[in-house]
Structures are given as C-alpha cells and as structure tokens.
C-alpha cells in the first residue's frame, strides 16, 4: 500500500471511530433533565400546625403582645392615668383615658371578646389579680371599680382595639401606680400543674417552653369532671398569665367551640409565652352565672 492510500485509510478509520462518541454526546445534550423532586414541607411550611398558630387570631390562638404589654405608649396611643395615688384597704374608682395619635381621648373602640376594653390589675409580687370591664364616659374617660388594693406597686393594663381601618390591631398598654402603706410581699407559690379555687380543681398539661405550644386545662369539682361551663367572653374560659419579674402579660382563650352551657371538662389553648421563667396563670371560667378564678404557677423553660 502506497503512502497516500495509507493516509486516506487512517482518516476514514478515525472518522468512523468518532461517530459513536458524537452520537452519545448529542443525546446527552438533547435529553431534557428529569423533573426535580418536590421539596418536602417542614414545620414552617405546613399551615395550621398544632401549637403554631398565627398571632392575633380567633379564640384558641396565641397572642404575642409587643413588649408584653409593658409600655404606656404604642403606635401613637397612650394610657393616661387620671386617678392619682389610689388608696389602700378600700375599693376605689380608678379613672384613666386612652389618647390617640392626635393626643385627644379615644372614644371609638371595637368590640373585642364581647367588650370594648379589658382592664387588668396585679401587684408586683403577682398577687391581687383583677380582671375588669370598665365603663367609658362620653369624654373618653374610663372608670374601673377596683376591689381594695394592698400597699405596694401595682401594674394596670388596658387591653383594647381602636376602631380604625379595615384591620384594627389589638393593643395592650400599662402603667405602674403606687398604693401607699407598708408593702408586705407574698412569696410566689412553687410551680405546680394543678390548683384549687372556689371548690374547683384545674390541672394543666403543657410543654413548658418559651414559644407557641399546646396547653390543656382540665376542670374538676369534688373529683368529678365539670361539664357545665358557660360562655365567658365568647369562650368557655379566659387565661391570663404574668411573668415573674417584669410582669409581661400573655392572655388567650380556649379553642373549644362554644355550644351552650356544656363546656368542659377539657379546654385546649395555644399558649404563647414570650420568655422563660415563672408565670402566674389565672384561669377564669363561669358556671351557673358565677365567675370563678383558679391561680397556679407555671415554669417555662
């Protein structure tokens, strides 16, 4: 075989050997990629996860208050105390007003849990709890008829919803007042999952951790389940909790559907405690037209 023929044969052999490789590369470039596997939903992706409700929702949802309700002013609204130096040892009419962004008294409030304003009072040692629904005069001055206050420092909270805009926001403002006399602090009772008041025993089952968690309360009387709870503030119970030390406030209602005077014995809440530590919990419920309050201490990790 002469040299030109040999070179031609070599070129043909090289071309023939490259064709399969080029075909494979072409297929790889033209075949579309396989569809990606759908991402698996994590806790944050699942709507309606138990124990993880959105704040500001209906009964049973957890409510995280800005600053725990410890500020006297928020979003342009301010709590002003009219009554100076409430007396000790006797009932008193505590007067206050809420001023708006224009610094004039607010007189238009949305109905919130059947009331236009909820008022709380508690001493710094977490004793003397009062939950009232005061009356408002035409000039925007509210009057809360407080039971006798013991000497010491008290924090007064106003919980309301200004009737403005399409989606008004719940606000809780508070101020401290001093009741004259020599204060005698009461030690906080040790944490416990049950307590008795007014003849009723309440047992809490919870995951005591900061954040949103399911909390269950069971109500009994004389060892028997209570099944005649009446609606109170559009729910079968109301729970208020105050943090030891700074008195930050958390409050919520059970998720149980209201159906006449048939509530109990189990009430389910979505509890949202903003910080760890001891919380003094006050569970209020109504039977036979009578309001009952049971208090216990819950430790949150």
C-alpha positions as CSV (number, residue, x, y, z in Angstrom):
1,X,0.0,0.0,0.0
2,X,1.5,3.3,-1.0
3,X,1.7,6.3,1.4
4,X,-1.3,8.3,0.1
5,X,-3.6,5.3,0.3
6,X,-2.4,4.6,3.9
7,X,-3.2,8.2,5.0
8,X,-6.7,8.1,3.4
9,X,-7.5,4.8,5.2
10,X,-6.3,6.2,8.5
11,X,-8.6,9.3,8.2
12,X,-11.6,7.1,7.4
13,X,-10.9,4.9,10.4
14,X,-10.6,7.9,12.7
15,X,-13.9,9.4,11.4
16,X,-15.7,6.1,11.9
17,X,-14.5,5.7,15.5
18,X,-15.6,9.2,16.4
19,X,-19.2,8.8,15.2
20,X,-20.5,6.8,18.2
21,X,-18.9,9.2,20.6
22,X,-20.6,12.2,18.9
23,X,-23.9,10.4,18.9
24,X,-23.7,9.8,22.7
25,X,-22.7,13.4,23.4
26,X,-25.6,14.6,21.2
27,X,-28.1,12.5,23.1
28,X,-26.8,13.8,26.4
29,X,-27.2,17.4,25.3
30,X,-30.7,16.9,23.9
31,X,-32.4,14.8,26.6
32,X,-34.3,17.1,29.0
33,X,-33.4,16.9,32.7
34,X,-35.6,14.8,35.0
35,X,-38.1,16.9,36.9
36,X,-36.9,18.0,40.4
37,X,-38.4,16.1,43.3
38,X,-40.9,18.3,45.1
39,X,-39.5,19.8,48.3
40,X,-40.8,18.2,51.5
41,X,-42.7,20.6,53.7
42,X,-41.1,21.4,57.0
43,X,-42.9,22.7,60.1
44,X,-42.8,26.3,58.9
45,X,-44.3,25.2,55.5
46,X,-47.4,23.4,57.0
47,X,-50.4,25.6,57.6
48,X,-52.4,25.0,60.7
49,X,-49.7,23.1,62.5
50,X,-50.9,22.3,66.1
51,X,-49.3,24.6,68.6
52,X,-48.1,27.1,65.9
53,X,-51.0,29.5,65.2
54,X,-50.7,33.0,63.9
55,X,-50.9,35.8,66.4
56,X,-54.0,37.9,66.8
57,X,-56.4,35.1,65.6
58,X,-59.7,33.9,67.0
59,X,-60.3,32.1,70.2
60,X,-57.7,29.5,70.9
61,X,-54.9,31.3,69.1
62,X,-51.9,32.6,70.8
63,X,-51.3,36.3,71.2
64,X,-47.7,37.7,71.4
65,X,-48.1,41.2,72.7
66,X,-45.4,43.8,71.7
67,X,-43.2,44.2,74.8
68,X,-45.6,42.0,76.8
69,X,-47.9,45.0,77.3
70,X,-45.3,46.8,79.5
71,X,-45.3,50.1,77.6
72,X,-47.6,53.0,78.3
73,X,-47.4,54.1,74.6
74,X,-47.6,52.3,71.3
75,X,-48.4,53.2,67.7
76,X,-49.3,56.7,68.8
77,X,-51.8,55.5,71.5
78,X,-51.0,56.3,75.2
79,X,-52.5,55.3,78.5
80,X,-53.0,58.2,80.8
81,X,-53.9,57.8,84.5
82,X,-56.5,60.2,85.8
83,X,-56.7,58.9,89.4
84,X,-53.6,59.8,91.3
85,X,-52.4,57.6,94.2
86,X,-55.3,55.1,94.7
87,X,-55.9,54.4,98.4
88,X,-55.1,51.2,100.2
89,X,-57.5,48.9,102.0
90,X,-60.8,50.0,100.4
91,X,-62.5,49.8,97.0
92,X,-61.6,52.6,94.6
93,X,-62.8,54.0,91.3
94,X,-59.7,54.0,89.1
95,X,-60.0,56.5,86.3
96,X,-57.9,56.6,83.1
97,X,-58.1,57.5,79.4
98,X,-56.5,56.4,76.2
99,X,-55.3,59.1,73.9
100,X,-54.7,58.7,70.2
101,X,-52.1,59.8,67.7
102,X,-53.6,63.3,67.8
103,X,-53.3,63.3,71.6
104,X,-57.1,63.6,72.1
105,X,-59.0,61.0,74.1
106,X,-60.1,58.0,72.0
107,X,-63.9,57.3,72.2
108,X,-64.3,54.8,69.4
109,X,-63.3,51.3,70.3
110,X,-64.1,48.0,68.5
111,X,-65.8,45.2,70.4
112,X,-63.1,42.8,71.4
113,X,-64.1,39.5,73.1
114,X,-67.6,41.0,73.8
115,X,-66.1,44.1,75.4
116,X,-64.7,47.4,74.3
117,X,-61.9,47.3,76.9
118,X,-60.4,44.8,79.3
119,X,-58.6,46.1,82.4
120,X,-56.1,44.1,84.5
121,X,-54.5,45.0,87.8
122,X,-51.8,43.0,89.6
123,X,-49.2,43.8,92.3
124,X,-45.5,43.3,91.5
125,X,-45.5,40.1,93.6
126,X,-48.2,38.7,91.3
127,X,-50.9,38.9,93.9
128,X,-54.3,40.7,93.9
129,X,-55.2,39.9,90.3
130,X,-58.3,41.7,89.0
131,X,-59.8,41.5,85.5
132,X,-62.5,44.1,84.9
133,X,-64.5,45.6,82.1
134,X,-64.9,49.3,83.0
135,X,-67.4,51.8,81.7
136,X,-66.5,54.8,79.5
137,X,-67.9,58.3,79.8
138,X,-68.7,60.4,76.8
139,X,-65.4,62.3,77.1
140,X,-63.3,59.1,76.8
141,X,-62.6,58.7,80.5
142,X,-62.8,55.1,81.7
143,X,-63.7,54.1,85.3
144,X,-62.6,50.7,86.7
145,X,-64.2,49.8,90.0
146,X,-61.3,48.1,91.8
147,X,-61.6,46.0,94.9
148,X,-59.4,47.1,97.8
149,X,-55.7,47.3,96.9
150,X,-52.9,46.2,99.3
151,X,-49.9,48.7,99.7
152,X,-47.2,48.3,97.1
153,X,-46.5,48.8,93.4
154,X,-49.2,47.7,91.0
155,X,-49.3,47.5,87.2
156,X,-52.5,48.5,85.5
157,X,-53.2,47.2,81.9
158,X,-55.7,48.4,79.3
159,X,-56.4,45.9,76.5
160,X,-58.3,47.4,73.6
161,X,-58.7,47.6,69.8
162,X,-59.1,51.1,68.3
163,X,-61.9,51.1,65.8
164,X,-59.8,52.4,62.9
165,X,-59.0,50.9,59.5
166,X,-60.1,47.6,57.9
167,X,-57.9,45.5,60.2
168,X,-57.6,47.2,63.6
169,X,-54.9,45.9,65.9
170,X,-55.2,44.8,69.5
171,X,-53.1,46.9,71.8
172,X,-52.2,46.4,75.5
173,X,-50.8,49.4,77.4
174,X,-49.9,49.7,81.0
175,X,-48.6,51.9,83.8
176,X,-47.5,51.3,87.4
177,X,-49.1,53.1,90.3
178,X,-48.1,53.1,94.0
179,X,-50.6,52.3,96.7
180,X,-49.5,54.0,100.0
181,X,-48.6,52.0,103.1
182,X,-46.0,49.4,104.0
183,X,-45.9,46.6,101.4
184,X,-45.7,43.0,102.6
185,X,-44.6,41.0,99.6
186,X,-46.0,37.5,99.3
187,X,-43.7,34.7,98.1
188,X,-44.7,33.2,94.7
189,X,-46.2,29.7,95.1
190,X,-44.0,26.9,93.7
191,X,-44.7,25.7,90.2
192,X,-47.4,23.1,90.1
193,X,-49.6,21.5,87.4
194,X,-52.8,21.8,89.5
195,X,-54.5,24.1,91.9
196,X,-57.9,24.5,93.6
197,X,-60.1,27.6,93.9
198,X,-63.8,28.2,94.6
199,X,-64.1,24.4,95.0
200,X,-62.8,23.7,91.5
201,X,-59.6,22.0,90.7
202,X,-57.7,22.9,87.5
203,X,-55.0,20.7,86.1
204,X,-52.7,21.9,83.3
205,X,-50.9,19.7,80.8
206,X,-48.4,21.7,78.8
207,X,-44.9,21.7,77.2
208,X,-43.4,24.4,79.4
209,X,-41.1,26.0,76.9
210,X,-41.0,29.6,75.6
211,X,-42.8,29.9,72.3
212,X,-46.1,28.5,71.0
213,X,-47.2,25.2,72.5
214,X,-50.4,23.4,73.2
215,X,-51.8,23.7,76.7
216,X,-54.7,21.7,78.1
217,X,-56.6,22.6,81.2
218,X,-59.0,20.1,82.9
219,X,-61.6,21.3,85.3
220,X,-63.0,19.1,88.1
221,X,-65.1,19.5,91.2
222,X,-65.1,17.1,94.0
223,X,-63.2,14.7,91.8
224,X,-65.8,14.7,89.1
225,X,-65.3,16.3,85.6
226,X,-67.1,19.6,85.1
227,X,-69.2,19.7,82.0
228,X,-71.5,22.8,82.6
229,X,-69.1,25.6,81.8
230,X,-70.9,28.6,80.5
231,X,-69.7,31.0,77.8
232,X,-67.5,33.8,79.2
233,X,-66.2,36.4,76.8
234,X,-67.3,34.3,73.8
235,X,-65.4,31.3,75.1
236,X,-65.5,28.7,77.9
237,X,-62.6,30.2,79.7
238,X,-60.1,33.1,79.8
239,X,-56.5,32.6,80.7
240,X,-54.2,35.5,81.8
241,X,-50.5,34.9,82.7
242,X,-48.0,37.3,84.1
243,X,-44.2,36.8,84.0
244,X,-42.4,36.9,87.3
245,X,-40.1,39.9,87.5
246,X,-41.2,42.2,84.7
247,X,-44.9,41.4,84.7
248,X,-45.2,40.8,81.0
249,X,-48.7,39.8,80.1
250,X,-50.0,36.9,78.0
251,X,-53.7,36.1,77.6
252,X,-55.7,33.6,75.5
253,X,-59.0,31.8,75.1
254,X,-59.6,28.1,74.5
255,X,-60.1,26.7,71.0
256,X,-63.2,24.7,72.0
257,X,-66.3,25.5,70.1
258,X,-69.0,27.2,72.2
259,X,-72.2,25.3,72.4
260,X,-74.4,26.5,75.2
261,X,-73.8,25.7,78.8
262,X,-72.0,22.4,78.0
263,X,-68.3,23.4,78.3
264,X,-65.6,21.2,79.9
265,X,-64.1,19.3,81.3
266,X,-61.1,19.8,78.9
267,X,-60.1,23.1,77.5
268,X,-57.4,23.4,74.8
269,X,-55.3,26.5,74.3
270,X,-52.4,27.5,72.0
271,X,-50.1,29.0,74.6
272,X,-47.5,31.6,73.7
273,X,-45.1,32.5,76.4
274,X,-42.6,35.1,75.2
275,X,-39.8,34.2,77.6
276,X,-38.7,31.5,80.1
277,X,-39.2,31.7,83.8
278,X,-42.1,31.5,86.2
279,X,-45.6,32.7,85.0
280,X,-48.5,33.2,87.4
281,X,-51.5,31.8,85.5
282,X,-55.1,32.8,86.2
283,X,-57.8,30.7,84.6
284,X,-61.3,32.2,84.7
285,X,-64.5,30.3,83.9
286,X,-68.2,30.6,84.6
287,X,-70.8,28.1,86.0
288,X,-74.4,28.9,87.0
289,X,-73.8,32.5,86.3
290,X,-70.9,32.7,88.8
291,X,-67.3,33.6,87.7
292,X,-64.5,31.5,89.2
293,X,-60.8,32.1,89.2
294,X,-58.1,29.5,89.8
295,X,-54.4,30.6,90.0
296,X,-51.3,28.5,89.7
297,X,-47.6,28.9,88.9
298,X,-46.2,27.5,85.6
299,X,-42.5,27.3,85.0
300,X,-41.5,27.8,81.4
301,X,-38.0,26.7,80.2
